[in-house]
Amino acid sequence: MKERYARRIALRRVLDYVTAVIIGIPLGLLFFVLLALGRVRIRGYFRAVRLVARGKVIIASNHPSMLETFLIPLSFFPLNLVLLRFFIWSVPDRRLLPPRLRWLFWLMRCITVDRSERNKNNRTFYALTDILLARGVIIIHPEAGRTGKGTTFIHKDGRRVRRFLSRVPTLARHTGAIILPLWVEGADKVLPIGTAIPRFFRSKIILSFGIPYRPQEEESNRIEESAILAQAILNS
């Protein structure tokens, strides 16, 4: 049993590296072009790199468009070719792809969430726990959907996020992970809701990594913890 598990882990690492090379290199080079042209900027990058190198990090970001789903992982290229910890995990909605294509989630290091079924969400929570305990890094959008599709918001200094109840603080406390807030600016102008082709010259996209923090050791009110997380993202 242990030998079979070890073989599965080894196979997973090989496939992750192959994916990082085949898909990551062309997309990573495209990302570098966007950086060179000033269409994408990153703030707090070295802070993020130091944290990700140590592992056990939850990157909690706002979700203005579908574009940041790709840009955030690409911001760690080419480090993901050297250390697979920089090939970070994502948590998309499984309904984004039809059933026949959902094997792509596994290939791209995604742990899917199905918000229509609570039991499946619990399985997602346990899978993310295993990743973090193995010093992995994950990206979560606690708004549970794109910002523009929300109905109630938290505002600060011209920024807004959807009001949400998140299990991110619970997950961080359960695993000892650190939360790294991230604010994404401009992606909704480059790829508005309802469009399929990004127009990078419409606006600059800024990825701003904020101040990392750990939730209180003792579990508190979920609403209060979610509000703290929302403010951390808005302040980034």
N, C-alpha and C positions, 0 to 999 in steps of 0.2 A: 504493500500500500504506500509506504513512504517512498519507495523507488518510483512508483507511478506518479506520485505527486511531484517529485523532484524533476521527472522528465517533462511534466506539464509546465512547470515553472521555467525550465530551460527553453522549451519550445516557445513559450510566451515571450521570453526575452529576445529570442532570435527574431520572431515576427515583429516585435516592437522596433527593433533596430532596423530591420528591412523597411518597415513603414517610414521610420524617421529619415532614412536615406532616400528612398524612392519618391516619397511625397514631400518630405520636409525640405530637401535641398532646393527644388524649383520654387516652392512657395516661399522658402526662406530668402532666396535671392530676390524674389519679387518684393518681399517686405523690405529688404535693404534698399532697393530702388526707391520705394516710397519714403523711406527715411532720408535718403540722399536728396530727394526732391522737396523735402520738407512737408510732405503730405501727411506724415505720421510723426509724432513726437512722443517721447517717453520721459516721464519725470519719476524720480525715485528708483531708477533702474538698478543701480548697484546695491541699494538696500534690498530690493527684491531678489537679486541674484544671490546675495549672501544667505538670505533666508531659505531660498529654494535649495541651495547646495547642502544645507543641513537637513532639509526634509521636514516632514510632518507639518505642512502648511496648508491652510485653507485660504485661497484667494477669493474674496467675496466682492463681486462687482455689480454695478448697475447694468441694465440691459436695454440700451436705447435702440439696438438693431440686431440683426443676425450677424453682422460683420465682425463684431468683437469676439464672437465664438471662435473665429479663425485667427484674428490678430493677436489675441492674448497669448496663446501657445507659441505663435511665430516670434513673439518678442524675445524668446529665449534661444532662438537659433543663432549660431551653430552649436551652442552648448549642449543641446539635446543629442548631438551626434557623438559627444564625448561621454556624457553621463545621462543615462536614461531617466534619472530623476527629473531632468529638465523637460522630458517628454511628458507633460503634465496631463492628468486625467480631467475629463469634463463630465458634466451631468446634464445632458439634454433630455427633453421630453421624447419618449420613445415613439410618439405619434408623428414626429417630424419626418420619418421615413416609412414607406410602405413595408409590410411584413417581409417581402422577398428581398429587400435591401438592408434589413436590420443587422445583418452580419457586418456591415460597414462600421457600425457602432463599436463592435468588439475590436475591429482592426485599428480604429482611431483612438483607442483607449478612452472609451466612453462607458460610464455606468448610467444607464437610462433610468428615468423616473416616470412612473405612470400616475398622474395626479388623480385619475378617476378611481383608483383602487388603493385603499389604505394598506392592505397587506403587502402589496408589491412595493409600496413606499418604505415599509419596514425592512424589506429585503435590501433595498437600495441603501438604507442607513447602515445596515450591517456590512454590506460590501465596501462602503466608504470607510467604515471603521477599520476593516482589515487593511485597506490601502494606507491609511494614515499610521496605523500601528507598525507598518512595514516601512515607515519614513517616506511615504509617497507624498505627492502634492496634487491637490485638486482645485478646480475652478467651479464655483457655484454662483449662480445668479439668484439671490434670495427673493427677488421680486416675483419669481415664479412666472415669468412672462415678460414681454417687452414693455418698457415703461409707458409708451404711448397708448397701450391698450388698457391702461388702468383707469379707475374711476375716482379713487381717492389718493391723495399724494401728501408727501412731506416736502416742504419747500425750505430752501435756505440759500440766500445770496444768489438768486436767479437759477438755482439748480433744483431738481425735483427727483424723487423716487416714489414708486408706488408704496403705499402702506402694506406691510407684510407681517406675517407671523412665521419666523424661521426657526429651524432646528439647528442652524449652523453653530450657535453658542453651545448647545447641548452636545453636538458632535465634537466640538473643540475641547470641551471640558472632559468628555468621556475618553478621549484619546490623548489628551495632553498637547494637542496641536495649537499652533498660533494662528490667529486670524490676521490676514493682510488685506486691508480694504483697498479697493481700486475704483477710481472714477474714470469713466470713459466719456469723452466729450467729442461731439461732432459726427459720430458714426451714423446717427439718425438722419443727418443731412446728406451724407454720402450714399446711404442706402435706406431711404424712407420705407415705411411699411407699405407693402403692396408692389414694390419694385424688385426686380431680380438682378439687375446689373449695377454694380457700384460705380459712382461717378466721383472719383477721388479729387477732382479739381473744383468741386463745389464747396468743399470745406476741409480744413485741417482736422485730423483726428488726434486727440491727445489721450494717452494712457498715463494716468497719474496714480502711482502707487503711494498709499498713505502710510500712516504710522501703525505698525503692527501692535496688536494687543491680545491679551488672554482674558476670557470671561472670568467672572468671580468663581472661586473654588466651590462655593455653595450655590446650588441651583436657585435662581430667583424667579420672579414672575416672567413668563415668556414674552409678554407684551413689552415689558421694560427692556429685556435683553434685545429684542428685535429693534426697539427704538434706538438703543445704544449703537447697534450695528448699522442702522440706517444713517445715523449722524456721522459715524466713522467713515462711511462711504462718501457722504456729502462733503465732509471736511478734507478729503484726499486731494 
